[in-house]
Structure formats: C-alpha cells, structure tokens
Amino acid sequence: MNKAALYKTGLNALYYSGAFKALRKNTCGVGVMFTLHRVRPSTGQRAFAPNRILEITPEFLETTIVRVRELGYEIVSLDEFRRRLVERDFSTPFVSFTLDDGYADNYQHAFPVFQKHDAPFAIYVCTGIIDGTARLWWRMLEEIVAAESAVEVMLGGQPRQFTTATTKQKYNAFNEIYWALRGMSHDEQMATLDEIEKRYQGIADASRRSDQPASWEMLTEMLGTGLLTVGAHTITHDALSKLPESRVKEEMQGSQERLRKELGVTATHFAYPYGDSGSAARREFDLASALGFETAVTTRKGAVHPEHAGHLHALPRVSLNGDYQERRYLDVFMSELPFYLARGLRRLDVG
C-alpha cells in the first residue's frame, strides 16, 4: 500500500467512525486557510503524475466553496482573516482561499468559480513565474521521467542511472531525485539542474512552454473585480532557508516591488516557497515581520487557532490536494483532527 492509500485509510477511519465530528470542538480552530496551486479540468487519470497533488478540478473547487458555507464558515479576504484573528472576532468561523505561484489556469478556471460564488480569494505571485525566469524544476523532472525509459542524474558528485520503464520505476526515480534536489544546498541544486536541463534540453524546453503562467493583464483584470488579493511569493521560488539573509530580503522585497510596479498594489501578505519547516522557519518568520508584511503563510498543515494571533508570520494552511478530491476528506481536513494527531496533540507548529 502506497503512502497516499495508507493516508486515505486513516482519513476514512476518522470519517466513518465519526471521530472527526466528536472531537471537532477541541481541534477545529477558528479559521482555515486553504492552499491551492493549479485549477484545471481533469485530463483523465494518468498513471504517472507525481505533481497531480498540486492541482484540483474547477468542480472540486466549487464543491469546496459550497461545502464550507454549508458548514457555517464565511469566506473572507486575507485582510479580513487577519483582522478577525487579531481582534479575536470569532463569532463565525472563517476561511480564506489562497493560490500559490500564479498560473494561467487560476484565471481561466478558478476565477470564474470564485466570481460565480462571489468568493474572495488570494494569489501569492512568484514574479519570476509570471516573467518566465523562475525554474519550475519539479514540473521539468516529471516530464523527463515520464518521457524516458532511463534517466541519468549527477547526485552527490556521482552519475546515477535510474531505470524508468514502468510506472513504479518512474515514481521511485522521481521521488529519489526530487528529494535529493530538495536536500541540496542552493548552489549544488542550481548546478545539478543546469546539468539536467543540458542533458534533456528538448524536454526541459517543452516543459517550460507548457507551464503557462498567468499574465500581468490577467492579474489586473481579476484585481478589478475586488475579489482578488495579491500577495508576494518571492522572485525565484527558491527555498529561503538555503539563502543568505541578504538574498532572502531581496526575494521578499524584490517581489513586492515588482508587484507594485506592474499592478499598482502593495502586497502586504507573503507566502514562503515550499513552506515546510525545512524551507522556512524562525529566521524567515522574523524577516517577513521586520519587512512589514502583515501575515505570512507556510505549508505546515493545520487550521488557525486563536493563539496564531501571536504568530502571524507562521500561519498554517490546509492543502486542497489533487489526491483527495472528495467531500468526506474535506470534512475531515477542516476538523483539523488528522493534523492535530500528526503534531502529537499540539495546537501550534510555529518553531
């Protein structure tokens, strides 16, 4: 049984046993920030699709909007989310929808759904993705492994050969290379990616062409409706923990300045690239605060609790994950129970 299947077994147990309802009052928090990346129609169940977790369908987005309102949550902007948290306005539970990076499908497929339901939302814009300069290397790696029956990569200074003929072999190779890249220093990672792009240039070029970032014009149009809040998400999408402090400041402030120049807005909310504890922690939280961002979000999993008012630059989110596009999983996630259990019964993860 793979990891996703095992996790679904646990979620189903929490759902069908009723545990998520019975313990909800003790775990659910006062609000939820949802993390999304891509929203686009399903193209069918692909056998090898490791980045499928980063995309949901417009239909599931609509299901989620309807369901959170059925559960009594109010959908609010990031500014309103912060206000309620700081002022302890917890009379009604609240939700914010946040999309990371800035893809064209956010405009093509997510925006019409938010408009239909008059639901505010936010996009944390990585300016390098819009400009076509950021490396979406996880997408490139997927395309290379999908296309090849054998893949060679330099890891730890040594050439590694991976057989990628079957779906299982492709997943094994992708996961090993992906996590090796994530574990490298910034300079080593960039050098390794240079080597991969050179070796598989045709596939790398095709991957870049297919990524379809949003345009400044798309973002401007969405801003004009009053539903969109634009947040900052760095220039390069590099893991901030791997960079010197001066570079982290440049990434935060540089993306903010670019957004001001192109869109005429001051982005007061920030999302850390990757956002896990290994990519953003206390140094990054303190820098985001010192640079004047009003909130900053991670990808640490969980609901927002009253105590997060003292940790506005380490806010958790709940991922709308492409592998879990069913209402029962949404209900369990919103109860916060699986994340509460994973944290060892701790309410916060802000270290």
C-alpha positions in Angstrom: 0.0 0.0 0.0 1.5 3.4 -1.0 1.6 6.4 1.2 -1.5 8.1 -0.2 -3.6 4.9 0.0 -2.5 4.4 3.6 -3.3 8.0 4.5 -6.7 7.7 2.9 -7.4 4.6 5.0 -6.7 6.7 8.1 -8.9 9.5 6.9 -11.7 7.1 6.1 -11.4 5.7 9.6 -11.7 9.2 11.1 -14.7 9.9 8.9 -16.8 6.8 9.1 -16.2 6.3 12.8 -17.5 9.8 13.4 -14.3 10.7 15.3 -13.8 13.9 13.3 -17.2 15.1 14.4 -16.9 14.0 18.0 -13.6 15.8 18.5 -14.2 18.8 16.3 -14.9 21.3 19.1 -11.5 20.5 20.6 -9.5 20.6 17.4 -11.0 22.7 14.6 -9.7 26.1 15.4 -11.3 29.4 14.4 -10.4 29.5 10.7 -8.8 27.7 7.8 -6.5 28.9 5.0 -6.7 26.7 2.0 -3.6 26.1 -0.2 -4.2 25.6 -3.9 -1.8 25.8 -6.9 -3.4 24.8 -10.2 -7.1 24.6 -11.0 -7.9 23.0 -14.3 -10.2 20.3 -15.9 -9.3 16.7 -15.4 -7.5 15.1 -18.4 -8.1 11.6 -17.1 -6.2 9.5 -14.6 -2.6 9.5 -15.7 -0.6 6.5 -14.5 2.5 8.7 -13.7 1.6 12.1 -12.4 3.6 12.9 -9.3 2.6 16.6 -9.4 -1.1 15.7 -9.6 -1.3 16.6 -5.9 -0.8 20.3 -6.9 -3.9 20.6 -9.0 -7.6 20.2 -8.5 -10.6 20.5 -10.8 -12.9 23.5 -11.1 -15.7 21.2 -10.0 -13.9 20.3 -6.7 -13.2 24.0 -6.1 -16.9 24.7 -6.4 -17.8 21.7 -4.2 -15.4 23.1 -1.6 -16.8 26.6 -1.7 -20.4 25.3 -1.3 -19.4 22.9 1.5 -17.5 25.4 3.7 -20.6 27.7 3.6 -22.8 24.7 4.4 -20.6 24.1 7.5 -21.1 27.7 8.6 -17.8 29.2 7.5 -17.6 32.7 6.0 -15.2 33.1 3.1 -13.1 36.2 3.7 -10.1 38.1 2.2 -6.7 37.9 3.8 -7.1 41.4 5.3 -10.3 40.3 7.0 -8.8 37.0 8.1 -6.0 38.9 9.8 -8.4 41.4 11.4 -10.6 38.7 12.9 -7.6 36.8 14.2 -6.0 39.9 15.8 -9.3 41.4 17.2 -10.5 37.9 18.3 -13.7 38.2 16.3 -14.6 34.5 16.4 -18.4 34.8 16.2 -18.3 33.0 12.9 -15.6 30.6 11.6 -13.8 31.9 8.5 -12.0 30.6 5.5 -9.5 32.1 3.0 -8.7 30.5 -0.3 -5.0 31.1 -1.3 -3.4 30.0 -4.6 0.4 29.9 -4.9 2.7 30.8 -7.8 0.4 32.4 -10.4 -0.7 30.2 -13.3 -2.9 31.0 -16.2 -5.4 28.4 -15.1 -6.0 30.4 -11.9 -7.6 33.0 -14.3 -9.1 30.6 -16.8 -10.7 28.1 -14.4 -10.5 29.2 -10.8 -11.5 32.9 -11.2 -14.9 32.1 -12.9 -15.8 29.8 -9.9 -14.9 32.5 -7.4 -16.9 35.0 -9.4 -19.9 32.8 -9.6 -20.0 32.4 -5.8 -18.9 36.0 -5.0 -16.0 34.5 -3.0 -12.8 36.5 -2.3 -9.5 34.7 -2.9 -5.8 35.4 -3.0 -2.9 34.6 -5.3 0.6 34.7 -3.9 2.5 35.7 -7.0 6.0 34.4 -7.7 7.1 37.2 -10.1 9.7 35.1 -11.8 7.0 32.6 -12.8 5.0 35.4 -14.4 8.1 36.7 -16.2 9.2 33.2 -17.3 12.5 33.3 -15.4 11.8 31.0 -12.4 12.6 27.4 -12.6 9.6 25.1 -12.2 12.0 22.2 -11.9 9.6 19.8 -10.3 7.5 20.0 -13.4 10.5 19.6 -15.7 11.6 16.5 -13.7 8.2 14.9 -14.1 8.3 15.4 -17.9 11.8 14.0 -18.2 10.9 10.9 -16.1 7.6 10.4 -18.0 9.3 10.6 -21.4 12.4 8.5 -20.8 12.9 4.8 -20.1 16.2 5.6 -18.3 17.4 8.8 -16.6 20.9 9.8 -15.6 21.5 12.5 -13.0 24.5 13.7 -11.1 23.8 13.2 -7.4 26.5 13.8 -4.7 29.1 14.3 -7.5 28.4 10.9 -8.9 26.4 9.9 -12.0 23.3 7.9 -11.1 21.4 5.8 -13.5 17.6 5.2 -13.0 15.6 2.8 -14.9 12.2 4.4 -15.7 10.4 1.9 -17.9 7.5 1.1 -15.7 5.2 3.4 -13.7 6.6 2.1 -10.4 10.1 2.7 -11.6 9.2 6.2 -12.7 7.7 7.0 -9.3 10.7 5.6 -7.5 13.1 7.6 -9.6 11.2 10.8 -9.4 10.9 10.6 -5.6 14.6 9.9 -5.1 15.8 12.6 -7.4 13.2 15.1 -6.2 14.1 14.7 -2.5 17.8 14.7 -3.3 17.4 18.0 -5.0 15.3 19.4 -2.1 18.1 18.4 0.3 20.9 20.1 -1.6 22.4 23.4 -0.9 21.2 26.2 -3.2 24.4 26.3 -5.3 24.5 22.5 -5.7 20.9 22.4 -6.6 21.3 25.0 -9.3 24.3 23.2 -10.7 22.5 19.9 -10.8 19.5 21.5 -12.5 21.8 23.1 -15.1 23.2 19.6 -15.8 19.7 18.0 -16.1 18.5 20.8 -18.4 21.5 20.5 -20.6 21.2 16.7 -20.8 17.4 16.8 -21.5 17.2 20.1 -23.2 14.3 19.3 -25.6 12.1 18.0 -22.8 13.1 20.9 -20.5 12.2 23.5 -23.2 8.9 21.8 -23.8 8.1 21.7 -20.1 8.7 25.5 -19.8 6.4 26.1 -22.8 3.6 24.1 -21.2 3.7 25.7 -17.7 1.5 28.6 -18.8 1.9 31.3 -16.2 -0.7 34.0 -15.7 0.0 37.4 -17.3 0.0 40.8 -15.6 -3.1 41.6 -17.7 -4.9 38.6 -16.2 -4.0 39.6 -12.7 -5.1 43.2 -13.3 -8.5 42.1 -14.6 -9.0 39.9 -11.5 -7.9 42.7 -9.2 -10.5 44.9 -10.8 -13.4 42.8 -9.5 -12.4 43.4 -5.9 -12.3 39.6 -5.2 -8.6 39.1 -5.6 -5.9 39.9 -3.1 -2.3 39.7 -4.5 0.4 38.5 -2.1 4.1 38.2 -2.6 5.8 34.8 -3.2 9.4 35.8 -4.0 11.1 36.2 -7.4 12.8 32.8 -8.0 10.7 30.4 -5.8 13.9 29.2 -4.2 13.8 27.7 -0.7 14.6 30.7 1.6 16.3 28.7 4.3 19.1 27.8 1.8 19.8 31.5 1.0 21.8 34.1 3.0 19.8 36.7 4.8 20.6 39.4 2.3 19.2 37.2 -0.5 16.1 36.4 1.5 15.4 40.1 1.9 15.9 40.7 -1.8 13.5 37.9 -2.7 10.8 39.3 -0.3 11.2 42.9 -1.1 12.0 42.4 -4.8 8.8 40.5 -5.5 6.9 43.2 -3.6 8.4 46.0 -5.7 7.7 44.1 -8.9 4.1 43.7 -7.9 3.8 47.4 -7.1 5.3 48.3 -10.4 3.1 46.0 -12.6 -0.1 46.0 -10.7 -0.1 49.2 -8.6 -0.7 47.3 -5.3 1.4 46.9 -2.2 1.5 43.3 -1.3 1.2 43.1 2.5 0.8 39.3 2.7 3.5 36.8 1.9 3.9 33.0 1.2 7.1 31.2 1.7 8.2 28.9 -1.2 7.7 25.3 -0.3 6.7 26.5 3.2 7.7 23.4 5.1 9.7 23.6 8.3 12.9 22.8 6.4 12.4 25.7 3.9 11.1 28.4 6.2 11.5 28.8 10.0 12.2 31.3 12.7 14.7 33.4 10.6 12.3 33.7 7.7 9.4 34.5 10.0 11.3 37.3 11.7 12.4 38.7 8.4 8.9 38.8 7.0 7.7 40.6 10.1 10.6 43.1 10.0 10.0 43.9 6.4 6.4 44.9 7.1 4.3 42.0 5.9 1.1 41.8 7.9 0.9 38.0 7.5 3.0 35.2 6.1 1.8 31.7 5.4 3.6 28.3 5.4 2.6 24.9 4.1 2.7 23.4 7.6 -0.6 21.6 7.9 -3.4 22.7 10.1 -6.2 25.1 11.0 -5.7 28.6 12.5 -6.2 28.9 16.3 -6.6 32.0 18.4 -3.0 31.7 19.6 -1.9 32.3 16.0 -2.6 36.0 16.6 0.9 36.0 18.1 2.4 34.1 15.2 1.1 36.0 12.1 4.2 35.2 10.1 4.0 31.4 10.7 0.4 30.7 9.7 -0.5 27.1 8.7 -2.7 26.1 5.8 -4.8 23.1 4.7 -3.9 21.9 1.2 -6.6 21.1 -1.4 -4.7 18.2 -2.6 -5.4 16.6 -6.0 -5.3 13.1 -4.5 -8.1 13.9 -2.0 -10.9 15.5 -4.1 -13.8 14.1 -2.2 -16.1 15.9 0.2 -15.5 13.5 3.1 -11.8 14.2 3.1 -12.6 17.9 3.0 -14.8 17.5 6.1 -12.0 15.6 8.0 -9.3 18.1 7.0 -11.5 21.0 8.2 -11.9 19.3 11.5 -8.1 19.7 11.9 -8.1 16.3 13.6 -5.5 14.5 11.3 -3.1 17.4 11.6 -3.6 17.6 15.4 -2.8 13.9 15.7 0.2 14.3 13.4 1.6 17.1 15.6 1.4 14.9 18.7 -1.7 16.7 20.0 0.0 20.1 19.9 -2.2 23.0 18.7 0.5 25.0 17.1 3.6 24.4 14.9 5.4 27.7 14.7 9.0 26.9 15.6 
